[in-house]
């Protein structure tokens, strides 16, 4: 039902064997899209509350949600659409998904971008599109995916590779922006959308979008609306979060969690470098009184030390030099260099010790 056509070339200076074109696709600004949606919320019993992080949930009817400042919220039905579910309903979602990071550049080029969105089918993965910017446009270059916490020792190499690709493809004028992102993939690449567990009929989940968030987010809204209002959806069986039977999924489950076990145990045995010989803007693992600590020296020369034991399940965190974060190779929690949570499933910040914070 999707109109498509076969092409032997594309309007970009890249050599391709072939391409497949899909017409009538949409590209739009995600934040502006969300702001427009928020204006459609009437306020008649429906509200948005920002900066209200929920850290716990008590099952029942109604469901009780607990925020980080200990406030309580009750609801007849709850949808957990939090990137990674902060509550799993004993369904072990941390073992049924893995996270991957991608890197992006916003570049200004001298030639005119031909329009359209381009995604490679082979490795290394690359995607190209443009966006209006000030008086012109920026070309967005994305790629270099890897499992969170598993990238090159110096993750800045991923930006370097993207820059080289951009300069091989375009006459680059400037590269004013760079950023990274991550998302979760399920064991069979299909999102988990539906009831979070068999014993919780009024708690729903939407996760595992594999970086196709706008499309899968919209699909989630349609499916979950039908499940709550009508009690059923024709698409529910395909996305059912409790589908965990087929052989390929079991194989993927074993592979994913063997990798987790490797980092959970093996990383604890690696020795840390002695002393704190560290440059400004650099992060590394050091050993203090026999304990591994993560340290980062900011531009003012101040040291920020944290316990690099992930507060989720105890894996040893790895330094991400490109994002200046501590990343978990087991379940993809991410923390700032001074220990604050960026991404779950961890719900607690890293332990810090002021006695280790000194400014030589």
C-alpha positions as CSV (number, residue, x, y, z in Angstrom):
1,X,0.0,0.0,0.0
2,X,3.1,2.3,0.0
3,X,3.9,3.9,-3.3
4,X,7.6,3.1,-4.1
5,X,9.9,3.2,-7.1
6,X,13.3,1.7,-8.0
7,X,16.2,4.2,-8.8
8,X,19.6,3.6,-10.2
9,X,21.0,7.0,-9.0
10,X,20.1,9.7,-6.5
11,X,20.5,13.5,-6.6
12,X,23.5,13.5,-4.2
13,X,27.1,13.0,-5.2
14,X,27.3,9.5,-3.7
15,X,27.9,6.3,-5.7
16,X,25.0,3.9,-5.1
17,X,24.2,0.5,-6.5
18,X,20.5,1.2,-6.4
19,X,17.9,3.1,-4.3
20,X,14.3,2.8,-3.4
21,X,12.1,5.9,-3.3
22,X,9.0,6.3,-1.1
23,X,6.8,9.2,-2.0
24,X,4.5,11.3,0.2
25,X,6.7,11.2,3.3
26,X,6.7,13.9,6.0
27,X,9.5,15.8,7.7
28,X,8.8,18.3,10.4
29,X,10.3,20.0,13.5
30,X,9.6,17.7,16.4
31,X,9.5,20.3,19.1
32,X,7.2,22.6,17.1
33,X,5.0,19.5,16.5
34,X,4.8,18.8,20.2
35,X,4.1,22.4,21.1
36,X,1.2,22.4,18.6
37,X,-0.2,19.1,20.0
38,X,0.0,20.6,23.5
39,X,-2.2,23.5,22.5
40,X,-4.9,20.9,21.6
41,X,-5.1,19.7,25.2
42,X,-8.3,21.4,26.5
43,X,-7.4,21.7,30.2
44,X,-10.8,20.2,31.0
45,X,-9.3,17.4,33.1
46,X,-6.3,17.1,30.8
47,X,-3.0,18.9,31.7
48,X,0.7,18.9,31.1
49,X,3.1,19.1,34.0
50,X,6.8,19.7,33.3
51,X,9.7,19.0,35.6
52,X,7.6,16.3,37.5
53,X,9.8,13.3,37.3
54,X,8.0,10.1,38.4
55,X,10.3,7.6,40.2
56,X,7.9,5.0,41.5
57,X,4.5,3.4,40.8
58,X,2.0,1.5,43.0
59,X,-0.3,-0.8,41.2
60,X,-4.0,-0.8,41.8
61,X,-7.2,0.9,40.8
62,X,-6.4,3.7,40.7
63,X,-2.7,3.6,40.0
64,X,-0.6,5.8,42.3
65,X,2.5,7.6,40.9
66,X,5.2,9.0,43.1
67,X,7.3,11.9,41.9
68,X,10.9,12.6,43.0
69,X,9.7,15.3,45.5
70,X,7.3,12.7,47.0
71,X,4.1,14.1,45.5
72,X,1.4,11.5,44.7
73,X,-0.7,11.3,41.5
74,X,-3.6,8.9,41.0
75,X,-5.1,7.7,37.7
76,X,-7.4,5.0,36.4
77,X,-5.0,4.2,33.6
78,X,-1.3,5.0,33.2
79,X,0.8,5.1,30.0
80,X,4.5,4.8,30.6
81,X,6.1,6.5,27.5
82,X,9.4,7.5,29.1
83,X,12.0,6.3,26.5
84,X,13.0,3.5,28.8
85,X,10.2,2.4,31.2
86,X,11.0,3.6,34.8
87,X,8.7,0.8,36.0
88,X,8.7,-2.7,34.4
89,X,5.9,-4.6,36.2
90,X,8.3,-7.5,36.8
91,X,8.6,-8.0,33.0
92,X,12.4,-7.4,32.9
93,X,12.4,-4.8,30.1
94,X,16.0,-4.0,30.8
95,X,16.9,-7.5,29.6
96,X,14.6,-7.3,26.6
97,X,16.0,-4.2,24.9
98,X,19.3,-2.7,24.1
99,X,20.3,0.9,23.5
100,X,22.3,2.4,20.6
101,X,23.7,5.8,20.2
102,X,24.0,7.8,17.0
103,X,25.9,11.0,16.3
104,X,24.7,14.0,14.2
105,X,26.2,17.1,12.6
106,X,24.4,20.2,11.5
107,X,26.4,21.6,8.6
108,X,26.2,24.5,6.2
109,X,27.2,23.7,2.6
110,X,27.9,25.9,-0.4
111,X,25.8,24.0,-2.9
112,X,22.0,23.6,-2.8
113,X,20.6,20.6,-1.0
114,X,18.3,18.7,-3.4
115,X,15.6,18.0,-0.9
116,X,14.3,14.7,0.5
117,X,15.5,12.4,3.2
118,X,18.2,9.8,2.6
119,X,19.0,6.7,4.6
120,X,21.7,4.1,3.7
121,X,20.9,0.4,3.7
122,X,24.4,-0.8,4.3
123,X,27.1,-0.2,6.9
124,X,28.4,2.2,7.9
125,X,24.9,3.7,8.4
126,X,24.4,7.3,7.2
127,X,21.4,9.5,6.8
128,X,21.0,13.0,5.2
129,X,18.3,15.6,5.3
130,X,18.0,19.4,5.6
131,X,16.2,21.8,7.9
132,X,15.5,25.6,7.5
133,X,18.0,27.6,9.5
134,X,18.2,31.4,9.9
135,X,18.4,32.7,6.3
136,X,19.3,29.4,4.7
137,X,19.4,25.8,5.6
138,X,21.4,23.2,7.5
139,X,22.1,19.7,6.3
140,X,21.8,17.1,9.1
141,X,24.3,14.3,8.8
142,X,23.6,11.3,11.1
143,X,25.4,8.0,11.6
144,X,28.1,6.1,13.5
145,X,25.7,4.0,15.7
146,X,27.0,1.8,18.4
147,X,25.6,0.2,21.6
148,X,25.6,2.7,24.4
149,X,28.7,2.4,26.5
150,X,30.4,0.2,23.8
151,X,31.8,2.8,21.4
152,X,35.4,3.6,20.5
153,X,37.5,4.4,23.5
154,X,37.6,7.9,22.2
155,X,34.1,8.5,21.1
156,X,35.1,11.7,19.4
157,X,36.2,9.5,16.5
158,X,32.5,9.1,15.6
159,X,32.2,12.8,14.9
160,X,35.5,12.7,13.0
161,X,34.1,10.0,10.7
162,X,31.0,11.9,10.1
163,X,32.9,15.1,9.3
164,X,35.1,13.2,6.8
165,X,31.9,11.8,5.1
166,X,30.3,15.2,5.0
167,X,33.4,16.7,3.3
168,X,33.6,13.9,0.8
169,X,29.9,14.5,-0.1
170,X,29.6,18.3,0.0
171,X,31.6,21.5,-0.1
172,X,31.3,22.2,3.6
173,X,31.2,25.8,4.6
174,X,30.9,25.3,8.4
175,X,29.9,22.8,11.0
176,X,28.1,24.9,13.7
177,X,26.3,22.0,15.5
178,X,27.0,18.5,16.7
179,X,25.0,16.2,19.1
180,X,24.3,12.6,19.9
181,X,21.2,10.6,20.7
182,X,20.2,7.2,21.8
183,X,17.1,4.9,21.6
184,X,16.1,1.4,22.4
185,X,15.6,-1.6,20.2
186,X,13.6,-4.7,21.2
187,X,14.6,-8.3,20.6
188,X,12.6,-8.5,17.3
189,X,12.9,-4.8,16.3
190,X,9.2,-4.2,16.8
191,X,8.2,-1.7,19.5
192,X,6.6,-2.8,22.8
193,X,3.2,-1.1,22.8
194,X,0.4,-2.3,25.1
195,X,-0.2,-3.6,28.6
196,X,3.0,-3.7,30.6
197,X,2.3,-7.1,32.2
198,X,-0.4,-9.7,32.5
199,X,-1.3,-8.7,36.1
200,X,-1.7,-5.0,35.4
201,X,-4.7,-4.3,33.2
202,X,-4.5,-0.5,33.6
203,X,-0.8,0.1,33.1
204,X,0.4,0.5,29.5
205,X,3.8,1.0,27.9
206,X,5.3,2.4,24.7
207,X,9.0,1.8,24.1
208,X,11.6,0.3,21.8
209,X,11.1,2.7,18.9
210,X,14.6,2.1,17.3
211,X,15.1,5.8,16.5
212,X,11.8,6.0,14.6
213,X,10.1,7.9,17.3
214,X,7.7,10.2,15.5
215,X,6.2,7.4,13.5
216,X,6.1,4.8,16.3
217,X,5.0,7.4,18.8
218,X,2.0,8.2,16.6
219,X,1.2,4.5,16.2
220,X,1.5,4.1,20.0
221,X,-1.1,6.8,20.5
222,X,-3.6,5.2,18.2
223,X,-3.1,1.7,19.6
224,X,-3.2,2.7,23.3
225,X,-6.2,5.0,22.8
226,X,-8.1,2.0,21.4
227,X,-7.0,-0.3,24.2
228,X,-8.1,2.1,26.9
229,X,-11.3,3.4,25.3
230,X,-12.4,0.3,23.4
231,X,-10.6,-2.5,25.2
232,X,-9.0,-3.7,21.9
233,X,-7.0,-2.7,18.9
234,X,-6.5,-4.6,15.6
235,X,-2.7,-3.9,15.9
236,X,-2.4,-4.9,19.5
237,X,-1.1,-8.5,18.8
238,X,1.7,-7.3,16.6
239,X,3.1,-4.9,19.2
240,X,2.1,-6.8,22.3
241,X,4.9,-6.3,24.9
242,X,4.3,-9.8,26.3
243,X,5.2,-11.6,23.0
244,X,8.2,-13.5,24.0
245,X,8.0,-17.0,22.5
246,X,9.5,-17.3,19.1
247,X,13.0,-18.8,18.7
248,X,14.7,-15.8,17.2
249,X,13.7,-13.7,20.2
250,X,15.0,-16.2,22.6
251,X,18.3,-16.3,20.7
252,X,18.5,-12.5,20.8
253,X,17.6,-12.5,24.5
254,X,20.6,-14.8,25.3
255,X,23.0,-12.9,23.1
256,X,22.0,-9.5,24.6
257,X,22.3,-10.7,28.2
258,X,25.6,-12.6,27.7
259,X,27.0,-9.2,26.6
260,X,25.5,-7.6,29.8
261,X,27.1,-10.3,32.0
262,X,30.5,-9.7,30.3
263,X,30.4,-6.1,31.3
264,X,28.8,-6.7,34.7
265,X,31.6,-9.0,35.7
266,X,34.6,-8.3,33.4
267,X,34.6,-4.5,33.8
268,X,34.9,-5.0,37.6
269,X,38.2,-6.9,37.1
270,X,39.9,-4.3,34.9
271,X,42.6,-2.3,36.6
272,X,42.3,1.5,36.8
273,X,45.2,3.8,36.0
274,X,47.1,5.1,39.0
275,X,47.1,8.8,40.0
276,X,45.1,11.7,38.6
277,X,47.1,12.9,35.7
278,X,44.3,14.5,33.7
279,X,44.0,17.4,31.3
280,X,41.2,20.0,31.2
281,X,38.2,18.7,29.3
282,X,39.3,15.1,29.9
283,X,37.6,12.2,31.7
284,X,39.1,8.9,32.9
285,X,38.9,6.2,35.5
286,X,41.3,6.5,38.4
287,X,42.0,4.5,41.5
288,X,41.7,6.1,44.9
289,X,42.3,4.0,48.1
290,X,41.7,0.9,46.1
291,X,38.4,2.1,44.6
292,X,37.7,2.9,41.0
293,X,36.4,6.5,40.6
294,X,35.4,8.4,37.5
295,X,37.0,11.8,37.2
296,X,36.5,14.8,34.9
297,X,38.4,18.1,34.9
298,X,36.3,21.0,33.7
299,X,37.6,24.0,31.8
300,X,38.2,25.9,35.1
301,X,40.5,23.1,36.3
302,X,38.0,21.7,38.8
303,X,37.9,17.9,39.3
304,X,34.5,16.1,39.4
305,X,34.7,12.6,40.9
306,X,31.9,10.1,40.9
307,X,31.5,6.4,41.8
308,X,31.2,4.8,38.4
309,X,29.0,1.9,39.6
310,X,25.7,2.3,37.8
311,X,22.9,2.8,40.3
312,X,20.6,0.6,38.3
313,X,22.2,-2.9,38.6
314,X,25.9,-2.2,39.4
315,X,27.7,-2.3,36.1
316,X,30.8,-0.3,35.7
317,X,30.3,2.9,33.6
318,X,32.4,3.9,30.6
319,X,33.5,7.5,29.8
320,X,32.0,9.0,26.6
321,X,34.4,11.7,25.5
322,X,32.1,13.0,22.8
323,X,29.2,13.7,25.1
324,X,31.1,14.2,28.4
325,X,29.0,11.5,30.0
326,X,29.3,8.3,32.0
327,X,27.5,5.6,30.0
328,X,26.4,2.1,31.2
329,X,27.3,-0.7,28.8
330,X,24.8,-3.1,30.3
331,X,21.4,-1.3,30.2
332,X,22.3,2.2,28.8
333,X,21.8,4.5,31.8
334,X,23.7,7.7,31.2
335,X,24.9,10.3,33.7
336,X,26.5,13.7,33.5
337,X,30.2,14.1,34.5
338,X,29.0,15.1,38.0
339,X,26.6,12.2,38.4
340,X,23.1,13.5,37.4
341,X,20.9,11.2,35.5
342,X,20.4,11.8,31.8
343,X,18.8,8.5,30.7
344,X,17.4,5.6,32.7
345,X,16.7,2.8,33.6
346,X,18.7,4.2,36.6
347,X,16.5,6.2,39.0
348,X,19.3,7.5,41.3
349,X,22.2,9.8,40.5
350,X,25.8,8.6,40.9
351,X,27.4,8.7,44.4
352,X,29.8,11.6,44.7
353,X,32.4,12.2,47.5
354,X,33.3,15.8,48.3
355,X,36.5,14.6,49.9
356,X,37.7,13.7,46.4
357,X,36.9,17.1,44.9
358,X,40.0,19.2,45.0
359,X,41.5,21.7,42.6
360,X,45.2,21.2,42.1
